[in-house]
Amino acid sequence: ENTELHADNVGHKWSLSALNRHLRCVSVDVDLMWARIMDLIVKTLLSVTPSIVSKTRTVGCFPWNCFELYGFDVMVDDALKPWLLEVN
């Protein structure tokens, strides 16, 4: 675990900014990678929108006070293609 502010690329828990810096240093198009990840997330959420809406109505939530939080596990291959592993 990183405990020093300026050592965010030490150990196995890097910050996103440290990861982005490292990837840029090894000539990865970070903007393209993140755009593809965001596209994957949006398409995943769009594919389950009907079930999310249905569940929200079932539990009686109002649109202005009900939310869900999702965690996406994504793996990126050497061609910068993101692969969805799991959604929590």
Disulfide bonds with the S-S distance in Angstrom:
none
